[in-house]
Amino acid sequence: MTQRPWTAVLFDLDGTITDSASGITASLIHTLEQLGRPTPRPSELLEFIGPPIMDGFAAMRIPEDQRQRALEIYREEYQARGAFDSTLYPGVPEVLHAVHDAGIPLALATSKPERQAKRILAHYGLDHLFTFIGGGSDDETRSEKEDVVAWVLDHLRADGVDLSNPVMVGDRTHDVIGARANGVPTISVEWGYGSPAEWTGAIAIAADPAELRAELLG
């Protein structure tokens, strides 16, 4: 059972706030083509949305000595065309506004590079709702969700945010695992790229934004 009232809410980005599959999979396909690698169907690339991109390259069996080049190609393509090839999930912005208006600090915790995350939230006019926007580092040394959540919590703590009862909202297993490693429970959402097996360990599962709003605000 969830334990409200929450004192801070951390949100994932891809698959939780934005449906970014089109831009990410197109950028991945472009990267593989540039490297002369086989290109799966877009539907086969959905599993790589959310986790750190370098983990995805490893899972796609890109040789280790080519992964840094793959990262450069991917980022160039994504920044140029893929970043805004996405949509907001209907009802999610309203949840963000409701949490913000209730006086509960919001933070973003995404494995996506922090600069990209800030750019995307600003594009959709949501950046002002967040006390802190946290993401991966440009050099990928901070990209695992456990490290990103720790980074976000450190910044919230420094800002004087009450962290006695925080919660994470995400769609993939790495959200659950990364938050749990920092002592934070997770509410999983069904509308992203995860599957029921990935939500094991979540304290609640929201089928739609209305259910998520109820879990966060009652």
Buried (B, 14 or more C-beta within 10 A) or exposed (E): EBEBEBBBBBBBBBBBBBBBBEBBBBBBBBBBEBBEBEBBEBEEBBBBBBBBBBBBBEEBEBEEEBBEEBBEBBBBBBBEEBBBBBEBBEEBBEBBEBBBEEEBBBBBBBBBBBBBBBBBBEEBEBBEBBBBBBBBBEEBEBBBBBBBBBBBBBBBEEEEBEBEEBBBBBBBBBBBBBBBBBEBBBBBBBBBBBEEEBBEEBBBBBEBBEBBBBBBBE
